Amino acid sequence: MAKRLILSFNRILVEKIIPPSKTNSGILLPEKTSQLNSGKVVAVGPGARDRDGKLIPVNLKEGDTVLLPAYGGTEVKLDEKEYHLYRDDGILGTLHD
């Protein structure tokens, strides 16, 4: 197993946020609750290069909460945890409190 993953180009490693299945008071929530498909950025690549060879940095940083598309991304398993790998332009937006 890989202990460390170094991302290439404009790739972003995201850990999906799983909504709770139960409230604090113990009420079970239905599976089809209207939750956003969101995740937390775990790692970010250096960025892509344009035609002139200049680096275009990724506009996200580690720890950002992002809105993910319903489909897409590549599933990656590291140390028994499941992550998803996206391109920078595959992320729909960032979520702020």
C-alpha positions in Angstrom: 0.0 0.0 0.0 1.1 3.5 -0.7 1.8 5.6 2.4 2.0 8.9 0.5 0.3 10.0 -2.7 1.8 12.8 -4.7 -0.7 14.2 -7.2 0.1 15.1 -10.7 -0.9 18.3 -12.6 -4.3 19.7 -11.6 -5.6 16.7 -9.7 -7.4 17.0 -6.4 -7.9 14.3 -3.8 -11.2 14.5 -2.0 -12.7 12.7 0.9 -16.5 12.6 0.6 -18.5 13.9 3.5 -21.1 11.3 4.4 -24.2 12.8 6.0 -25.2 11.4 9.4 -27.8 8.6 9.4 -29.0 9.6 12.9 -29.7 12.9 14.7 -28.1 13.8 18.0 -31.3 12.8 19.8 -31.3 9.3 18.1 -33.9 9.8 15.4 -33.0 7.7 12.3 -32.9 9.7 9.1 -34.1 8.3 5.7 -31.4 7.4 3.2 -32.8 9.8 0.6 -32.4 13.1 2.5 -31.6 16.1 0.4 -27.9 16.5 1.2 -25.3 18.2 -1.0 -22.8 16.0 -2.6 -19.8 17.5 -0.9 -16.3 16.6 0.2 -13.1 17.8 1.9 -10.0 18.5 -0.1 -7.2 16.2 1.3 -4.4 16.9 -1.3 -3.8 19.2 -4.3 -1.5 18.8 -7.2 0.8 21.7 -8.4 -1.4 22.7 -11.3 -1.5 22.3 -15.1 0.7 24.0 -17.8 -0.5 26.2 -20.6 0.8 26.1 -24.2 3.7 28.4 -23.3 4.8 26.1 -20.4 3.6 28.5 -17.7 2.2 26.9 -14.5 -1.5 27.5 -13.9 -2.0 26.8 -10.2 -5.0 25.0 -8.7 -7.4 27.4 -7.1 -8.2 25.1 -4.2 -6.2 24.3 -1.1 -6.2 21.5 1.4 -9.1 21.7 3.9 -11.5 23.4 1.5 -15.1 22.0 1.4 -16.2 21.5 -2.2 -19.3 20.7 -4.1 -18.8 17.6 -6.2 -20.6 16.4 -9.3 -23.1 13.5 -9.0 -21.0 11.3 -11.2 -17.3 11.3 -12.1 -14.0 11.2 -10.3 -11.8 8.1 -9.8 -12.2 6.1 -6.6 -8.9 5.6 -4.7 -8.4 3.5 -1.6 -5.5 4.4 0.7 -5.0 2.8 4.1 -8.6 1.4 4.2 -10.0 4.9 3.5 -11.9 5.7 0.3 -11.1 8.9 -1.6 -12.0 10.4 -4.9 -9.7 11.9 -7.4 -10.9 14.8 -9.6 -9.5 17.4 -12.0 -9.5 21.0 -10.9 -12.2 21.8 -13.5 -14.4 18.9 -12.4 -15.1 20.5 -9.0 -18.4 22.5 -9.1 -17.5 25.1 -6.4 -16.5 25.6 -2.8 -18.8 25.7 0.2 -18.5 28.3 3.0 -20.2 28.5 6.3 
